[in-house]
Amino acid sequence: MSIHNPISTGDRAAFMGSYLEALALVERLHRLLLDVIKDEFERVGVLEINAVQALLLFNIGDNEVTAGELKTRGYYQGSNVSYNLKKLVETGFMHHQRCEIDRRSVRVRLTQKGRDIRDVISELFARHAEGLEAKGVLGPDGIAEITNSLRRVERYWTDQIRYIY
């Protein structure tokens, strides 16, 4: 008895092509997001911080976190987050304090200057959300579908990392 695979070679190739296109699009969108943030900063006269650092401030928000927690959440790679946190502390966007229990660990939180940048990014994202919906680019159902699909891919990739080795 032979096992019949219902997916044809052509369908498999088409799926692979779409998957590769989606991967390239995710990468391009991230770079484009950084460019959009950079342009917003130029527009409002913020010159001492880069887009990656601004996203870091936005993602930290009102929390007090360690670099390890940011890495665990999956936002940033090791040296990238350490370098950017150091720069943000040096430029006055963040406070840092050694943990009482584990002296090797440093907790960081935004200063008022950092909260101001977070607010610039938050307002930018709010304008974009309004614009996407107002222009009919994407509505609530569409954004929910994209988000759910990306979460499923994220879970799949996470499982690949955890279980391959």
C-alpha positions in Angstrom: 0.0 0.0 0.0 1.5 3.3 -1.0 1.1 6.5 0.9 -0.4 9.2 -1.2 0.8 12.8 -0.5 -2.0 15.2 -1.4 0.4 18.1 -1.9 1.8 18.2 -5.5 5.4 19.2 -6.3 4.0 22.4 -7.9 2.1 23.3 -4.8 5.1 22.7 -2.6 7.3 24.9 -4.9 4.6 27.6 -4.8 4.4 27.5 -1.0 8.2 27.6 -0.8 8.3 30.7 -3.0 5.6 32.4 -1.0 7.5 31.5 2.3 10.7 33.0 1.0 8.8 36.1 -0.2 7.3 36.5 3.3 10.7 36.1 5.0 12.1 38.9 2.7 9.1 41.1 3.4 9.5 40.7 7.2 13.2 41.7 6.9 12.4 44.7 4.7 9.6 45.8 6.9 11.9 45.9 9.9 14.5 48.0 8.1 11.7 50.2 6.8 10.4 50.7 10.3 13.8 51.8 11.4 13.9 54.3 8.5 10.4 55.6 9.4 11.5 56.2 13.0 14.8 57.9 11.8 12.7 60.2 9.5 10.4 61.1 12.4 13.3 62.0 14.6 14.7 64.2 11.8 11.3 65.9 11.5 11.1 66.6 15.3 14.8 67.4 15.7 15.9 64.4 17.7 19.5 63.7 16.7 21.2 62.0 19.6 19.5 58.6 19.5 19.1 56.0 16.7 16.0 54.1 15.7 17.1 50.8 17.3 17.7 52.6 20.6 14.3 54.4 20.3 12.6 51.0 19.8 14.4 49.7 22.9 13.0 52.6 24.9 9.5 52.0 23.5 9.6 48.3 24.4 10.9 49.0 27.9 8.1 51.5 28.5 7.4 52.0 32.2 9.1 48.8 33.2 12.3 48.3 35.1 14.2 45.5 33.4 17.6 43.8 33.0 19.4 43.3 29.7 18.8 39.5 30.3 15.1 40.1 30.5 15.1 42.0 27.2 17.0 39.1 25.6 14.7 36.5 27.1 11.6 38.4 25.7 13.2 38.0 22.3 13.5 41.7 21.5 17.3 41.9 21.1 20.5 40.0 20.7 23.1 39.9 23.5 25.8 42.4 22.5 23.3 44.6 20.7 21.2 45.1 23.8 24.2 45.6 26.1 25.8 48.2 23.8 22.6 50.1 23.3 21.7 50.1 27.0 25.2 51.4 27.8 24.8 54.2 25.2 21.3 55.1 26.5 22.6 55.3 30.1 25.5 57.5 28.9 23.2 59.9 27.0 20.8 60.2 29.9 17.8 58.3 28.4 18.0 55.6 31.1 18.8 55.1 34.7 20.7 52.0 35.8 21.2 50.4 39.2 22.9 47.2 40.3 20.5 44.6 41.7 20.8 44.2 45.5 20.6 40.4 45.2 22.8 39.7 42.2 25.4 42.4 42.0 26.4 41.3 38.4 22.9 42.2 37.2 21.9 45.8 36.3 18.3 47.0 36.2 17.4 49.9 33.9 14.5 52.2 33.6 13.7 55.2 31.5 14.5 58.7 32.6 12.1 61.6 31.7 14.3 62.1 28.6 13.7 58.4 27.7 10.0 58.7 28.4 9.8 61.6 26.0 11.4 59.5 23.2 9.0 56.7 24.1 6.1 59.1 23.7 7.4 60.3 20.3 7.4 56.7 19.1 4.0 55.9 20.7 2.5 58.9 18.9 4.1 57.9 15.6 2.6 54.4 15.9 -0.8 55.8 16.8 -0.8 58.0 13.7 0.2 55.0 11.6 -2.6 52.9 13.0 -5.1 55.6 12.4 -3.8 56.1 8.8 -3.8 52.4 8.0 -7.4 52.1 9.0 -8.6 55.5 7.6 -7.0 54.8 4.1 -8.4 51.3 4.0 -4.9 49.7 4.0 -5.7 47.5 6.9 -8.6 47.1 9.3 -9.1 45.4 12.6 -9.7 42.0 11.1 -6.7 42.2 8.7 -4.3 43.3 11.5 -5.6 40.5 13.7 -5.1 37.9 11.0 -1.5 39.1 10.3 -0.7 39.2 14.0 -2.1 35.7 14.6 -0.2 34.3 11.6 3.1 35.9 12.7 2.6 34.5 16.2 2.2 31.0 14.7 5.4 31.4 12.7 7.1 32.7 15.8 6.0 29.6 17.8 7.1 27.3 15.0 10.5 28.9 14.8 10.9 28.9 18.6 10.1 25.2 18.6 12.7 24.6 15.9 15.3 26.2 18.0 14.4 24.4 21.2 13.9 20.9 19.7 16.4 20.6 16.9 19.5 20.3 19.2 
